[in-house]
Amino acid sequence: MRMRLKSTAGVTTSCGLLVDCHCIQQLVFNQDSLPPVYKQCYIIMTALQVILIAMIFCANFSISNGSPPVKYSNNFEVVEHGNDKTVPRVQRVFASSIAGSKHRCAVKCLKNDRCWQFCYVATTGQCVLQDASLAPKSGGPSKVDNCTYFSRKVCSSTYQLEPRQNLFAFPAFNGNEFVLDFSVQSDRAAKIALSTDGTKANSKYHLVLGHGDNTKTTIRRCHSCSVLHSVTTLGFLSEHEMRRFWLRYDHGAFAVGKHQQTAFFEWTDPQPQDTPMRFFGFASFNEPQIWAAYHTCN
């Protein structure tokens, strides 16, 4: 690439960004006696060098396959180092691969809305992605050497529901599985409905926290249908404060737990729906409710 310059005498000449040896010698060793046009060339080259250095240090990280730039340090925080010790199996693992670098592992997590944290092993390049639900107690501890856990920073959206209101405020989730991290403030009967098309009419599962005056958690196929599964959960909801939970749905299998605790409710539909569930929504009973959904900040 070459640039056209105009000398003080009004004669147009050119200066290359890649100049010949004679030009370089004059620029470096004999700056005081340079012709005006070379002095202009030297000034421009110096300015471009400063800009290039600034671009290198300020540029966002971008992997070689053309993925969009990602500032992983702005999206994650270190939560635990697992150097040569046993790290409890807390967050559920849904993917594991060899990423090659911490940056690539962060990109994998950022591209998947289910990913709530990742674990990276620097010595092997192993990248483990985990969601917001917790692994079963039966899984036991997992020996992870030289592993560092990075928790994804999340944002929340809050919704105030009027009595007997149904709210499908979220886009369709991918596939027939999802993990929902949420909070609710209610004295009873906080319902999560799963629908095939995002409407109340096509809701195929009704999961109710605080059913029976805040004494149990139940699941039914419709509002007036019989209860398919019930677990005693006395006083799990509160009308005075938000209570946080997680819900995992996977092709007809349900698991619900308190935040950072293992599941207290698990059930698998023996006759799963033929049409995939693609939407979830919140629904209230006879009193107003406050809901919050935790999600990625992008």
DAJO-V763981 format. One line per field, one symbol per residue. ss: DSSP state (~ for helix, > for strand, _ for the rest). A space follows every 50 residues. Layout:
ss: ???
This chain:
ss: _>>>>>_____>>>>>____~~~~~~~~~_~~~__~~~~~~~~~~~~~~~ ~~~~~~~~__>________>_~~~~>>>>>>>__>>>___>>>>>>>>__ _~~~~~~~~~______>>>>>____>>>>>>>>>__~~~__>>>__>>>> >>_>>>>>>>>____>>_________>>>>>>>>>____>>>>>>_____ __>>>>>>>>~~~~_>>>>>______>>>>>>__________>>>>>>>> __>>>>>>____>>>>>>__________>>>>>_____>>>>>>>>__
